Amino acid sequence: MTKNIKINETLEKYISNNSYDLHPVQKEIIEYNNKLGEIKKLQISVTQAYFMQLLIKINNVQQILEIGTFTGYSALSMALAMKGEGFITCLDKNKETSETANIFFKKAKVNNKINLIIGSAIENLNNLINEKKSFDLIFIDADKENYIKYYDLSFELLSNNGLILIDNVLWKGEVINNNKNDRMTNIIKDFNTYIKNDKRIEKTILPIGDGVTICRKL
Ligand SMILES: C[S@@+](CC[C@H](N)C(=O)[O-])C[C@H]1O[C@@H](n2cnc3c(N)ncnc32)[C@H](O)[C@@H]1O
């Protein structure tokens, strides 16, 4: 029998109220995103960001790559968790949301730790590979159609023992709905099968946010 409980918005709020304090600029981004209407849901959850911060602290992660930054909540959260010389490279194609993210990074005084590159993620991932860059943690949270490509390119950029985290892998639970046969659900299901069959990594799916796969390079 499953021991998991269902987490609704109220319970999620209870968890965050009883776990951690947010940085004032994290709060500001949440407030900003809430005013954007439907697209506010692009931002990762507070609990997910905190989990990623803990991973960064525990593993003393120094080089991070983020694919899909939006208005900057996940990148800012990760930057706040990094110590010393830690640095984040962010990739996003949207100029407007990237400008907003950069304003928040500056406000939180982490702009010297983050480089947000605007343009096609695939193109920029190939550039990073050509530049022989290497990352300890890679967070994939952009267009789902390219998830397999992002994953394969990310693997080339991953340091030994490095981690790849991929967001939205439970797709609001639709991955187990046999009556759902729409394109996006199938893309996520195919991606999950692809990861399952990759013997170069160990992995698990964590039921936080919309589902996060965490992969460790073997
Ligand atoms: C789900 S949002 C990222 C949310 C962010 N991680 C956060 O927590 O706030 C996805 C982002 O991916 C970007 N994106 C979508 N397709 C892209 C592409 N082909 N290349 C680069 N960025 C892309 C979008 O502009 C959007 O900002």
The ligand as an SDF file (V2000), in Angstrom:
LIG
                    3D

 27 29  0  0  0  0  0  0  0  0999 V2000
    8.6970   26.3290  -17.2820 C   0  0  0  0  0  0  0  0  0  0  0  0
    9.5320   27.8120  -17.7690 S   0  0  0  0  0  0  0  0  0  0  0  0
   10.9320   27.8280  -16.6980 C   0  0  0  0  0  0  0  0  0  0  0  0
   10.5600   28.1310  -15.2830 C   0  0  0  0  0  0  0  0  0  0  0  0
   11.7150   28.4610  -14.3570 C   0  0  0  0  0  0  0  0  0  0  0  0
   12.6130   27.3370  -14.2180 N   0  0  0  0  0  0  0  0  0  0  0  0
   11.1920   28.9030  -13.0080 C   0  0  0  0  0  0  0  0  0  0  0  0
   11.1960   28.1230  -12.0630 O   0  0  0  0  0  0  0  0  0  0  0  0
   10.6810   30.0310  -12.9120 O   0  0  0  0  0  0  0  0  0  0  0  0
   10.1870   27.3680  -19.3380 C   0  0  0  0  0  0  0  0  0  0  0  0
   11.0910   28.3900  -19.9990 C   0  0  0  0  0  0  0  0  0  0  0  0
   11.7040   27.7450  -21.1180 O   0  0  0  0  0  0  0  0  0  0  0  0
   11.9070   28.7020  -22.1310 C   0  0  0  0  0  0  0  0  0  0  0  0
   12.0280   28.0090  -23.4290 N   0  0  0  0  0  0  0  0  0  0  0  0
   11.0520   27.3490  -24.0940 C   0  0  0  0  0  0  0  0  0  0  0  0
   11.5350   26.8530  -25.2520 N   0  0  0  0  0  0  0  0  0  0  0  0
   12.8380   27.2070  -25.3130 C   0  0  0  0  0  0  0  0  0  0  0  0
   13.8770   26.9950  -26.2740 C   0  0  0  0  0  0  0  0  0  0  0  0
   13.6420   26.3000  -27.3840 N   0  0  0  0  0  0  0  0  0  0  0  0
   15.0980   27.4970  -26.0170 N   0  0  0  0  0  0  0  0  0  0  0  0
   15.3240   28.1970  -24.8720 C   0  0  0  0  0  0  0  0  0  0  0  0
   14.3890   28.4330  -23.9360 N   0  0  0  0  0  0  0  0  0  0  0  0
   13.1580   27.9420  -24.1520 C   0  0  0  0  0  0  0  0  0  0  0  0
   10.6890   29.6130  -22.0530 C   0  0  0  0  0  0  0  0  0  0  0  0
   10.9700   30.8800  -22.5930 O   0  0  0  0  0  0  0  0  0  0  0  0
   10.3910   29.6270  -20.5330 C   0  0  0  0  0  0  0  0  0  0  0  0
   10.9210   30.7790  -19.9320 O   0  0  0  0  0  0  0  0  0  0  0  0
  1  2  1  0
  2  3  1  0
  2 10  1  0
  3  4  1  0
  4  5  1  0
  5  6  1  0
  5  7  1  0
  7  8  2  0
  7  9  1  0
 10 11  1  0
 11 12  1  0
 11 26  1  0
 12 13  1  0
 13 14  1  0
 13 24  1  0
 14 15  1  0
 14 23  1  0
 15 16  2  0
 16 17  1  0
 17 18  1  0
 17 23  2  0
 18 19  1  0
 18 20  2  0
 20 21  1  0
 21 22  2  0
 22 23  1  0
 24 25  1  0
 24 26  1  0
 26 27  1  0
M  CHG  2   2   1   9  -1
M  END
$$$$
